[in-house]
Amino acid sequence: MRRSKIGGVLAILMILYLGSYAFFRTANAEIWERDGQTYVIFPQDQPVFYYAYRPLTYIDAALTGMRFHIGPHR
């Protein structure tokens, strides 16, 4: 019974992680007028988001072609 509880907790944590990434991705997507591509912009002053979601950005980029940037484009 203990393993099923651990598995359930891990499944819930994974769903929360993926859901929070989906929300972050949607809330921080911008189209850069220079190239017309959509980028997810990570806040420059809060690197925790970059490091927390970095593993998912590799998968996201491979599956959707999404691009990523830390801080605003200049």
N, C-alpha and C positions, 0 to 999 in steps of 0.2 A: 504494500500500500504506500509506503514511503516514496518509492521511485515514481509512482504515478503522480504524487503530489509535487515532487520536484519537477517532473516533466510538465505538469500543468502550469506551475509558476514560471518556468522557462518559456513556455509557449505564450503566456500572457505578457511577459517582459518583451519578447520578440515582436508581438503584435503592437505593443505600445511604442517600441523603438521604430518600427516601420511606419506606424501611423504618425508619430511625431516628425519623422523625416518627410513624409508626404505633405504634412501641414507646412513645415519649414520651406520646402521646395516651392509650394504654391505661393506662399506669402512673400518669398524673396526672389521670385523670377522677374527678370527685366529684359527687355529687348534693347540691345545696344545699337544705336542708330548708325554707327560706323559700318557694321557688317550685317545688320538685320537679324542676327542670331539671338536666341533666348539664352540667357545666363542665369544661374542661381548665384546670387551675390551673398557671400559670407561676410558678416560684420567684421571690420578690421580690428575693432576694439574688444571683440569677444571671440578669441580663437577657440574657445571650448566647442563651439558649433562646428567649426572646421574639423577639429580632431575627432569629435564624436560621430560625425556623419561621413567622414572620409571613406570608410570602407564601402558605404552605399553609393557614393558618387562614382566609383569605378564601375559598378554594376549598372547604375543609371546611365552613365555615358555610353557604355557598350550597347545597352538595349534601346535607348531613345535618342542618342546623339546630343543630349543636353550638355551644355558647357557650364563651367564653374569659374568663379573669380572671387578673390578676397578683396574686399573694399570696392569702392566705386571705380568705374572706368574713368580714365583721364585722357 
